[in-house]
Amino acid sequence: MAEAEKFLDLPLEEVLGDRFGRYSKYIIQERALPDARDGLKPVQRRILYAMHQEKNTHDKAYRKSAKTVGTVIGNYHPHGDSSVYEAMVRLSQDWKVRKSLIEMHGNNGSVDGDPPAAMRYTEARLSSISSELLRDIEKETVEHIPNFDDTIQEPTVLPAKFPNLLANGSTGISAGYATEIPPHNLGEVIDAVIMKIDKPSASVEELMTKLKGPDFPTGGTIQGIEGLRKAYETGKGKIVLRGRAAVHSVRGGREQIVIDEIPYEVNKATLVKRMDELRIDRKVEGISEVRDETDRTGMRIVVELKKDANSEGVLNYLYKHTDLQIAYNFNMVAIHERTPKLLGLPLMLDAYIKHQREVVTRQSLYDLNKAKRRAHIVEGLIKAISILDEVIATIRSSNDKQDAKQQLIAAYDFTEEQSEAIVTLQLYRLTNTDITELQKEADELKEQISYLEKLLASEHELFKVIKADLRAMKKRYNDDRLTQIEEKVQELKVDLEVTVASEDILVTVTKDGYIKRTSLRSYAASNGKDFAMKDGDHILRLFEINTTDNLLLFTNLGKYLFIPVHKLPDIRWKDLGQHIANLVSIEKDEFIVEAIPIREFKEGNYLIFFTKNGMVKKSDLPLYHAQRHSKPLVAVNLKGEDEVVDVHVTSGDSHLFIASNKAYGLWYHEEEVNAVGQRAAGVKAIQLKDGEQVVSGQTFDASRDPSIIITTHRGAVKRMRLKEFEQTSRAKRGVVMLRELKSNPHRLIDLHMVSAQDQLVLKTAKEELITVNPMDFKANDRYSNGSYVMDTEQSGEVIEAWVQPEYEIPFADENNE
């Protein structure tokens, strides 16, 4: 029964919560976060203190790192040796800390992420500035506590005679807390501390006149004063940090980008590798080679550019897509009054100032007590020498040291301490000159005591001492700022020509939605023949355009796909293209109605849409310049079961011709249709009757007098001249284009505007194709039914008609200008 009572019956959640809470508190306070006063984590403090105790200082020879690590583990930090050595190495890496606290001989790693040599090979000692963190620690300036095995004492914080937290920064992750404090320029931090002492109410704006911003050991350029201000006010903020790069001209009219500073904590080897991958993967055009020319004289990464490459564009691309530019996020968490806290700049400075006030007070008290004790002894010695013969006689008549002391106290009113000093006095000190020296020492001690008492009584005097000490530190250890600061964050614009090799290619789009780009070489090798296509499919459009152009694909459901041409799959002329559904997800019953190449989205150009239910919509072309390419976007708002029939680009001065399946045609000018927004529905184009729908909507230039060719389901083809029609206005019934028959009247399949070189293809229900030349038909009036070109009994009814696409160079006019 007694055995059982040892166990507690507790819910698991409670036990886990309690134990994890204790563990979290431990790692927050004892491992991962720096103290706001000296800016050190426990392991760093223990390393510096152990080296100080072992006299492993900057004015003595280097000592094996393993010896220091052993001392730290054995005396203060009972954890793994590798974690202690790693912490020790980091304090010596001048690309990680702004002021190295440890000097190391041997390989201590590199900015390329190489590991340091093992601790048995390297040697270390405290740096000169580290001694300032530890100065006066033996004067009881800071609180000491027993170490882990209660054998010796260790400090809870160092005196820190300079503001190390801001000067060297800190980074760490613990349970529920992370910290990211950047390093700063020591001189600027000291100036800010002095300003805060002189004016405790100083605002962040005022402090930033002294402390401009972080000063990273790797240099670079900070962009975004607003982010800095926010970080210093709240403890959190974001800035842009970029490496330093310059464009140099070299022989042969070429240029190279030379990078001599990279952002803080960026691995140089990884950065160079990433830049080279961009060249290999052809993500960016214009880079011919990337070299790391870093040597003992300094960092140097060279990006060789091809002839006529856009150097500024390439540099912007590198800033945007590599770690040559990073976002640095401040998260200034430190242990303040034994609790993790997000600290703004004023609070950080206050924590340091409060610590210094305490350190200097304790140091002055220690010095005062020491001076008082010494003055007391000097006073006794002076008195003893003035009655020397009696004192000697008293001592000689005594039995032993203790008896001598008692006799002196009884006979001459000496105190315990004075009598101890007299009996231990060496004989040579009894010379005549000694009394003057003692008198001089007594005067000096009196002066010192009065100064220290005055100091301890006045906060003003105390701060004078702190400021004088800080100014001395600045004079001795300050150096020039390495990181530049720019007010605004530069917006990085990367032109397409930087990322895409400009090349003229062929783009084909088929009716069934197969799309590809083909090199002109592949087209020429096939002589334009043997185009790969599925049975029953046909080419909808064939363009010669550039890889830097864009393609707009319009679907029957009123959507459009924005496809940069360079993203199209590069496929041989003889191979089947890729289905559009593989590039962008489209619906099952959705198909492509029109493909329009766009070089630039010019103002003054319009898109015109015609729908099956007789609507027309006109919108400004620039509205269709999309940023997202991953899914279909709305081109026109369709009502009910309506579908898009035709889409055209116009310059605002075209004529429109609309034809219905019941052979009614209507002609009016584009001005009749007002431009509306991208998602609008448009207006009525033509008056339709029940069961009637639009089969074609065309745009044309009336001055070129095109022929109108119509195809019927009964296999008839008819050509008419534009003069057969009269230009009217929008939303009318239009005029009939076929003679009406009582039985089996002709129904229109399609209407096209054609010129002499065009060829028309008719497709029947039995998949038969017939090609005709429209100009073989004489021009008829509106009241005939045209000429039959096939026997529908045998071949089936005509279900589709199209004009054979030509090899088209859509921007030829622009190129010739």
TABEL-V280188 format. One record per residue. N is the residue number from 1. PSI is psi in radians with two decimals (NA if undefined). D_LAST is the distance of its C-alpha to the last C-alpha in Angstrom with 1 decimal. Layout:
# TABEL-V280188
[[N;PSI;D_LAST] [N;PSI;D_LAST]]
This chain:
# TABEL-V280188
[[1;-0.76;103.9] [2;-0.63;103.4] [3;-0.82;100.7] [4;-0.55;98.8] [5;-0.25;98.7] [6;-0.39;96.4] [7;2.44;93.5] [8;2.40;91.6] [9;1.68;90.3] [10;2.61;86.9] [11;2.48;83.8] [12;-0.73;81.1] [13;-0.70;78.4] [14;-0.79;80.6] [15;-0.86;81.3] [16;-0.82;77.7] [17;-0.80;76.5] [18;-0.85;79.1] [19;-0.73;78.7] [20;-0.60;74.9] [21;-0.78;75.1] [22;-0.76;77.4] [23;-0.79;75.2] [24;-0.80;72.0] [25;-0.70;73.9] [26;-0.87;75.0] [27;-0.48;71.5] [28;-0.82;70.0] [29;-0.56;72.6] [30;0.12;73.6] [31;-1.00;70.5] [32;-0.41;67.0] [33;2.50;66.7] [34;2.76;67.3] [35;2.43;69.9] [36;-0.32;68.5] [37;-0.89;71.1] [38;-0.02;70.5] [39;0.31;67.3] [40;2.58;68.9] [41;2.79;69.4] [42;-0.75;73.0] [43;-0.64;72.3] [44;-0.73;70.6] [45;-0.73;73.5] [46;-0.64;76.0] [47;-0.85;74.3] [48;-0.72;74.3] [49;-0.71;77.9] [50;-0.75;79.2] [51;-0.64;77.7] [52;-0.77;79.2] [53;-0.60;82.6] [54;0.09;82.5] [55;0.57;81.7] [56;1.14;78.5] [57;3.05;76.9] [58;-0.37;74.4] [59;0.13;77.2] [60;3.06;78.7] [61;2.77;77.7] [62;2.71;75.3] [63;2.58;77.0] [64;2.35;76.1] [65;-0.62;73.9] [66;-0.59;76.1] [67;-0.75;79.1] [68;-0.80;77.3] [69;-0.73;76.1] [70;-0.77;79.7] [71;-0.78;81.0] [72;-0.80;78.5] [73;-0.75;79.3] [74;-0.59;83.0] [75;-0.61;83.5] [76;-0.56;80.8] [77;1.50;78.2] [78;1.16;79.6] [79;-3.01;76.3] [80;2.53;74.5] [81;-0.58;74.2] [82;-0.66;70.5] [83;-0.63;69.5] [84;-0.78;71.5] [85;-0.71;69.9] [86;-0.73;66.4] [87;-0.66;67.0] [88;-0.75;68.5] [89;-0.76;65.5] [90;-0.62;63.0] [91;-0.23;64.9] [92;-0.12;64.3] [93;1.91;60.5] [94;-0.01;58.7] [95;-0.05;55.4] [96;-0.69;57.0] [97;2.53;59.4] [98;-0.63;58.7] [99;1.89;62.2] [100;2.29;63.9] [101;-0.25;67.4] [102;2.40;68.5] [103;2.36;68.0] [104;2.39;67.8] [105;2.34;68.4] [106;-3.05;66.8] [107;1.93;63.8] [108;0.61;63.1] [109;-3.06;59.9] [110;2.94;56.3] [111;-0.18;53.1] [112;0.01;52.0] [113;0.21;54.6] [114;2.50;57.1] [115;2.68;60.7] [116;2.86;63.3] [117;2.79;66.2] [118;2.74;69.3] [119;-0.29;71.6] [120;-0.27;74.2] [121;-0.51;71.9] [122;2.78;70.5] [123;2.62;72.4] [124;2.82;72.0] [125;2.87;73.4] [126;2.53;72.7] [127;2.94;70.2] [128;-0.72;71.3] [129;-0.42;69.6] [130;-0.60;71.3] [131;-0.41;74.6] [132;-0.48;73.5] [133;-0.54;73.1] [134;-0.12;76.7] [135;2.36;78.3] [136;0.33;81.7] [137;-0.45;81.8] [138;-0.05;85.4] [139;0.46;86.2] [140;0.61;86.2] [141;-0.46;82.9] [142;2.81;81.7] [143;2.38;83.4] [144;2.61;84.5] [145;2.81;85.3] [146;2.58;87.1] [147;-3.03;84.9] [148;-0.47;84.7] [149;0.30;88.2] [150;0.44;89.9] [151;-0.61;90.7] [152;3.04;88.7] [153;2.62;86.6] [154;2.64;82.9] [155;2.57;80.8] [156;-0.34;79.0] [157;2.74;76.4] [158;2.75;76.0] [159;-0.52;76.6] [160;1.38;72.9] [161;-0.07;73.0] [162;2.71;69.2] [163;1.48;66.9] [164;-0.57;66.0] [165;-0.81;64.4] [166;-0.60;61.5] [167;-0.74;61.4] [168;-0.20;61.1] [169;-3.06;59.9] [170;2.65;60.9] [171;2.45;59.6] [172;2.76;61.7] [173;2.31;62.1] [174;-2.91;65.3] [175;1.95;66.6] [176;-0.18;64.7] [177;2.52;63.5] [178;2.74;60.8] [179;2.54;60.1] [180;1.66;57.1] [181;2.13;57.9] [182;2.74;55.6] [183;2.71;57.1] [184;2.99;57.0] [185;2.20;57.7] [186;-0.79;61.5] [187;-0.75;61.6] [188;-0.71;59.5] [189;-0.76;61.6] [190;-0.73;64.8] [191;-0.70;63.5] [192;-0.68;62.8] [193;-0.78;66.3] [194;-0.72;67.9] [195;-0.71;65.9] [196;-0.54;67.1] [197;-0.81;70.7] [198;-0.59;70.6] [199;1.51;68.9] [200;-0.42;69.6] [201;0.16;67.5] [202;2.33;64.3] [203;2.92;61.2] [204;-0.69;58.4] [205;-0.83;56.2] [206;-0.77;58.9] [207;-0.58;59.5] [208;-0.16;55.8] [209;-0.44;56.0] [210;-0.90;58.2] [211;1.68;57.0] [212;-0.63;53.2] [213;-3.13;52.5] [214;2.69;53.1] [215;1.67;53.1] [216;2.51;52.4] [217;-0.41;54.0] [218;0.12;50.7] [219;-2.33;48.8] [220;-3.04;45.3] [221;2.28;43.7] [222;2.38;44.8] [223;2.35;42.4] [224;1.36;43.7] [225;-0.59;46.6] [226;-0.74;47.2] [227;-0.67;48.0] [228;-0.82;50.4] [229;-0.77;52.1] [230;-0.73;52.6] [231;-0.74;54.0] [232;-0.45;56.5] [233;-0.75;57.6] [234;-0.33;58.0] [235;-0.25;58.1] [236;2.47;55.0] [237;2.91;51.4] [238;2.31;48.1] [239;2.86;46.0] [240;2.29;43.1] [241;2.15;44.0] [242;2.68;41.6] [243;2.96;42.1] [244;2.13;41.1] [245;2.55;38.1] [246;2.59;36.2] [247;2.21;33.2] [248;2.50;34.2] [249;2.45;32.3] [250;3.11;33.8] [251;2.68;33.5] [252;0.35;30.6] [253;0.25;28.0] [254;2.99;29.1] [255;2.79;30.4] [256;2.57;33.3] [257;2.16;34.6] [258;2.15;38.3] [259;2.11;40.5] [260;0.01;44.0] [261;2.44;45.2] [262;2.81;45.0] [263;2.74;46.1] [264;2.33;49.9] [265;0.37;51.5] [266;2.35;48.4] [267;2.06;49.3] [268;-0.73;47.4] [269;-0.74;47.8] [270;-0.69;46.5] [271;-0.82;43.5] [272;-0.72;42.6] [273;-0.76;43.1] [274;-0.72;40.9] [275;-0.70;38.0] [276;-0.61;38.5] [277;-0.64;38.5] [278;-0.64;35.1] [279;-0.80;33.9] [280;-0.76;35.8] [281;-0.01;34.8] [282;0.63;31.1] [283;-0.49;31.1] [284;2.35;29.2] [285;2.61;26.7] [286;-0.19;27.1] [287;2.20;30.9] [288;-0.48;32.5] [289;2.59;36.1] [290;2.17;38.4] [291;2.50;41.6] [292;1.87;44.6] [293;0.39;45.9] [294;2.35;48.5] [295;-2.90;51.8] [296;-0.29;54.8] [297;-0.27;52.7] [298;3.07;50.6] [299;2.46;48.0] [300;1.94;44.7] [301;2.23;42.1] [302;2.20;39.1] [303;1.82;35.9] [304;2.34;34.0] [305;2.66;30.2] [306;2.90;27.9] [307;2.44;25.7] [308;0.29;22.6] [309;2.64;24.2] [310;1.67;23.8] [311;-0.72;27.4] [312;-0.69;27.6] [313;-0.74;26.3] [314;-0.76;28.8] [315;-0.76;31.5] [316;-0.67;30.9] [317;-0.73;31.1] [318;-0.70;34.4] [319;-0.72;35.7] [320;-0.63;34.9] [321;0.07;36.0] [322;3.11;38.9] [323;0.32;42.0] [324;-0.35;40.4] [325;2.28;40.4] [326;2.84;43.2] [327;2.13;44.7] [328;2.16;48.2] [329;2.03;50.6] [330;2.43;53.7] [331;1.40;56.8] [332;1.38;59.6] [333;2.29;62.7] [334;2.89;65.9] [335;1.96;69.7] [336;2.08;70.9] [337;0.86;74.6] [338;0.29;75.0] [339;2.43;72.2] [340;2.32;68.6] [341;2.49;66.5] [342;2.06;62.9] [343;2.28;63.0] [344;3.01;60.9] [345;-0.81;60.9] [346;-0.72;63.8] [347;-0.66;66.0] [348;-0.81;65.3] [349;-0.70;66.3] [350;-0.72;69.4] [351;-0.72;70.5] [352;-0.75;70.3] [353;-0.74;72.1] [354;-0.71;74.8] [355;-0.78;75.3] [356;-0.66;75.6] [357;-0.73;78.0] [358;-0.76;80.2] [359;-0.83;79.9] [360;-0.63;80.9] [361;-0.85;83.7] [362;-0.65;85.1] [363;-0.75;84.8] [364;-0.71;86.6] [365;-0.75;89.3] [366;-0.83;89.8] [367;-0.67;90.0] [368;-0.84;92.3] [369;-0.69;94.7] [370;-0.75;94.7] [371;-0.70;95.4] [372;-0.72;98.2] [373;-0.75;99.8] [374;-0.71;99.7] [375;-0.69;101.0] [376;-0.75;103.9] [377;-0.73;104.8] [378;-0.73;104.5] [379;-0.75;106.8] [380;-0.69;109.3] [381;-0.71;109.1] [382;-0.77;109.7] [383;-0.71;112.7] [384;-0.73;114.0] [385;-0.56;113.7] [386;-0.39;115.7] [387;0.85;118.6] [388;-0.80;118.0] [389;-0.76;121.6] [390;-0.72;122.5] [391;-0.80;119.4] [392;-0.75;120.3] [393;-0.75;123.9] [394;-0.79;122.8] [395;-0.72;120.5] [396;-0.54;123.2] [397;0.00;125.8] [398;2.74;123.4] [399;-0.77;123.7] [400;-3.05;120.0] [401;-0.80;116.5] [402;-0.74;116.7] [403;-0.72;120.1] [404;-0.79;118.9] [405;-0.75;116.0] [406;-0.73;118.4] [407;-0.72;120.9] [408;-0.75;118.2] [409;-0.76;117.0] [410;-0.74;120.6] [411;-0.69;121.8] [412;0.18;118.9] [413;0.48;116.6] [414;2.71;113.7] [415;2.98;111.2] [416;-0.84;110.5] [417;-0.70;107.3] [418;-0.75;108.9] [419;-0.64;111.9] [420;-0.78;109.7] [421;-0.64;107.8] [422;-0.82;111.2] [423;-0.41;112.8] [424;0.09;109.7] [425;2.39;109.5] [426;2.59;109.7] [427;-0.63;112.5] [428;-0.33;110.4] [429;-0.14;108.8] [430;0.28;112.2] [431;2.86;111.8] [432;-0.63;112.3] [433;-0.34;108.6] [434;-0.63;107.5] [435;-0.63;108.6] [436;-0.71;106.1] [437;-0.75;103.2] [438;-0.70;104.1] [439;-0.73;104.3] [440;-0.78;100.9] [441;-0.70;99.5] [442;-0.72;101.1] [443;-0.78;99.5] [444;-0.74;96.1] [445;-0.67;96.5] [446;-0.77;97.7] [447;-0.79;94.6] [448;-0.74;92.4] [449;-0.75;94.1] [450;-0.68;93.8] [451;-0.79;90.0] [452;-0.63;89.4] [453;-0.70;91.4] [454;-0.73;89.4] [455;-0.80;86.2] [456;-0.40;87.2] [457;-0.31;88.3] [458;2.12;85.0] [459;-0.61;81.6] [460;-0.80;80.1] [461;-0.70;81.7] [462;-0.84;80.6] [463;-0.54;77.0] [464;-0.73;77.4] [465;-0.80;78.4] [466;-0.81;75.5] [467;-0.72;72.9] [468;-0.72;74.5] [469;-0.78;74.4] [470;-0.71;70.7] [471;-0.65;69.8] [472;-0.68;71.6] [473;-0.76;69.6] [474;-0.76;66.3] [475;-0.65;67.4] [476;-0.68;68.4] [477;-0.11;65.7] [478;2.60;62.5] [479;3.09;59.3] [480;2.65;55.7] [481;2.42;53.4] [482;-0.55;51.1] [483;2.28;48.8] [484;2.71;46.3] [485;2.25;45.8] [486;2.50;42.6] [487;-0.82;42.9] [488;2.64;39.9] [489;2.14;38.7] [490;2.28;35.1] [491;2.18;32.9] [492;2.01;31.3] [493;2.18;27.7] [494;2.00;26.5] [495;2.63;22.8] [496;-0.61;22.2] [497;-0.36;20.7] [498;-0.63;24.2] [499;-0.26;26.1] [500;2.28;23.8] [501;2.16;22.7] [502;2.09;19.0] [503;2.36;19.2] [504;2.29;17.6] [505;3.02;20.5] [506;2.40;21.7] [507;2.26;23.3] [508;2.44;25.9] [509;2.22;27.9] [510;2.86;31.1] [511;-0.64;33.0] [512;0.02;35.9] [513;0.35;33.7] [514;2.31;33.2] [515;2.52;30.0] [516;2.78;28.7] [517;2.51;25.9] [518;2.44;26.1] [519;2.62;24.8] [520;-0.49;22.9] [521;-0.77;25.9] [522;-0.65;28.4] [523;-0.78;26.6] [524;-0.65;26.6] [525;-0.54;30.2] [526;-0.03;31.3] [527;0.43;29.2] [528;0.06;28.1] [529;3.10;31.8] [530;0.69;34.6] [531;2.23;32.6] [532;2.24;35.2] [533;2.61;36.1] [534;2.76;39.4] [535;2.40;41.3] [536;-0.11;40.3] [537;2.82;36.8] [538;2.79;33.5] [539;2.25;29.8] [540;-0.79;28.3] [541;2.57;24.7] [542;1.95;22.9] [543;2.60;19.5] [544;1.91;17.6] [545;-3.09;16.5] [546;2.69;16.8] [547;-0.34;20.2] [548;-0.02;18.8] [549;3.05;17.9] [550;2.72;20.7] [551;2.25;22.4] [552;2.13;24.3] [553;2.13;27.3] [554;2.38;29.2] [555;2.88;32.9] [556;-0.36;35.4] [557;0.27;37.3] [558;0.30;34.6] [559;2.92;33.6] [560;2.65;30.3] [561;2.25;29.8] [562;1.98;27.1] [563;1.95;26.4] [564;2.28;24.2] [565;-0.62;23.0] [566;-0.27;24.6] [567;-0.10;27.9] [568;2.56;28.0] [569;2.37;30.6] [570;1.88;29.4] [571;2.52;31.3] [572;2.72;31.5] [573;-0.61;30.4] [574;-0.10;34.1] [575;2.67;35.3] [576;2.41;35.6] [577;3.13;33.2] [578;2.44;34.6] [579;2.49;35.8] [580;-0.51;34.0] [581;-0.37;37.5] [582;-0.37;37.5] [583;-0.76;34.5] [584;2.41;35.3] [585;2.18;38.6] [586;2.88;38.5] [587;2.89;41.4] [588;-0.76;43.4] [589;0.37;42.4] [590;2.38;38.7] [591;2.87;36.0] [592;2.29;32.2] [593;-0.69;31.0] [594;2.58;27.2] [595;2.20;24.7] [596;2.10;21.3] [597;2.46;18.8] [598;2.19;17.2] [599;-0.85;14.7] [600;2.58;15.5] [601;1.44;18.1] [602;2.48;16.4] [603;2.55;18.7] [604;-0.11;18.7] [605;2.60;18.4] [606;2.73;21.7] [607;2.35;23.8] [608;2.22;26.3] [609;2.39;29.4] [610;2.39;32.1] [611;2.82;35.5] [612;-0.65;38.5] [613;0.29;40.8] [614;0.51;38.5] [615;2.69;36.6] [616;2.45;33.0] [617;2.40;31.2] [618;2.27;28.0] [619;2.66;26.9] [620;2.34;24.1] [621;-0.75;21.9] [622;-0.39;22.3] [623;-0.36;26.1] [624;0.17;25.6] [625;1.73;24.3] [626;2.67;27.6] [627;-0.55;29.2] [628;2.37;31.8] [629;0.07;31.0] [630;-0.36;34.6] [631;2.82;35.6] [632;2.50;34.4] [633;2.78;33.4] [634;2.22;34.1] [635;-0.67;31.3] [636;2.50;33.5] [637;1.97;37.2] [638;2.45;39.1] [639;2.35;42.6] [640;-2.28;45.4] [641;0.26;44.6] [642;2.71;41.2] [643;2.71;38.2] [644;2.37;34.4] [645;-0.80;33.6] [646;2.61;29.8] [647;2.43;26.8] [648;2.69;23.3] [649;2.36;20.3] [650;2.91;19.4] [651;0.24;17.5] [652;0.02;20.9] [653;0.54;21.0] [654;2.90;22.2] [655;2.61;25.5] [656;2.47;28.0] [657;2.20;30.6] [658;2.35;33.5] [659;2.46;36.1] [660;2.92;39.5] [661;-0.36;41.8] [662;0.30;44.2] [663;0.58;41.5] [664;2.38;40.7] [665;2.47;37.2] [666;2.33;35.7] [667;2.20;32.6] [668;3.01;31.3] [669;2.66;28.2] [670;-0.53;26.7] [671;-0.38;27.9] [672;-0.32;31.4] [673;2.10;30.7] [674;2.55;30.6] [675;2.37;28.8] [676;3.10;31.3] [677;2.99;31.6] [678;-0.66;31.0] [679;0.12;34.6] [680;3.00;35.5] [681;-0.33;36.7] [682;-2.93;34.9] [683;2.99;36.6] [684;2.33;38.3] [685;-0.70;35.9] [686;2.58;38.6] [687;2.09;42.4] [688;2.69;43.9] [689;3.04;47.6] [690;2.42;49.7] [691;0.06;48.6] [692;2.50;45.2] [693;2.75;41.9] [694;2.32;38.2] [695;-0.34;36.9] [696;2.44;33.3] [697;2.09;30.8] [698;2.63;27.5] [699;2.52;24.5] [700;2.92;22.9] [701;1.96;21.2] [702;-0.48;24.2] [703;-0.33;22.5] [704;-0.07;21.8] [705;1.13;25.6] [706;2.82;25.9] [707;2.61;29.2] [708;2.21;31.3] [709;2.28;33.2] [710;2.63;36.1] [711;2.40;38.4] [712;2.89;41.9] [713;-0.30;44.3] [714;0.22;46.6] [715;0.35;44.1] [716;2.51;42.9] [717;2.41;39.4] [718;2.37;38.4] [719;2.41;35.4] [720;2.76;35.1] [721;2.69;32.8] [722;-0.50;31.4] [723;-0.25;33.7] [724;-0.27;36.7] [725;2.82;35.8] [726;2.34;35.8] [727;2.20;33.4] [728;-2.51;35.8] [729;3.04;35.7] [730;2.69;35.8] [731;0.38;38.8] [732;3.06;40.5] [733;-0.52;42.3] [734;-3.05;39.9] [735;2.71;41.2] [736;2.54;42.7] [737;-0.02;40.8] [738;2.68;43.8] [739;2.29;47.4] [740;2.31;49.6] [741;2.57;52.3] [742;-0.80;55.5] [743;2.42;55.8] [744;1.06;53.1] [745;2.67;50.2] [746;2.38;46.7] [747;2.39;44.7] [748;2.31;40.9] [749;-0.75;39.4] [750;2.87;35.7] [751;2.41;33.4] [752;2.64;29.8] [753;2.12;27.3] [754;2.82;26.5] [755;3.13;24.9] [756;-0.62;26.3] [757;-0.08;25.3] [758;2.61;26.5] [759;2.50;29.9] [760;2.36;32.3] [761;2.30;34.6] [762;2.41;37.9] [763;2.34;40.0] [764;3.00;43.7] [765;-0.41;46.3] [766;0.38;47.6] [767;0.35;44.3] [768;2.49;43.7] [769;2.38;40.2] [770;2.25;39.5] [771;2.27;36.2] [772;2.73;35.7] [773;2.00;33.1] [774;-0.56;32.8] [775;-0.09;32.4] [776;-0.27;35.9] [777;2.35;37.3] [778;2.67;37.8] [779;2.24;36.7] [780;2.92;39.7] [781;-3.07;40.8] [782;-0.18;41.3] [783;0.32;44.9] [784;2.99;45.0] [785;0.24;44.9] [786;-2.86;42.6] [787;2.41;43.4] [788;2.35;45.0] [789;0.01;43.2] [790;2.88;45.8] [791;1.88;49.3] [792;-0.36;49.3] [793;-0.75;53.0] [794;-0.82;52.2] [795;-0.25;48.8] [796;2.85;49.0] [797;2.70;47.0] [798;2.27;43.2] [799;-0.30;42.1] [800;2.59;38.3] [801;2.42;35.5] [802;2.73;31.9] [803;2.23;29.0] [804;2.13;28.5] [805;2.43;25.3] [806;2.91;22.7] [807;1.88;20.8] [808;2.37;17.8] [809;1.58;14.4] [810;-0.51;13.7] [811;0.41;10.4] [812;-0.70;8.8] [813;-0.74;6.4] [814;-0.73;5.3] [815;-0.52;5.6] [816;-0.32;3.8] [817;NA;0.0]]
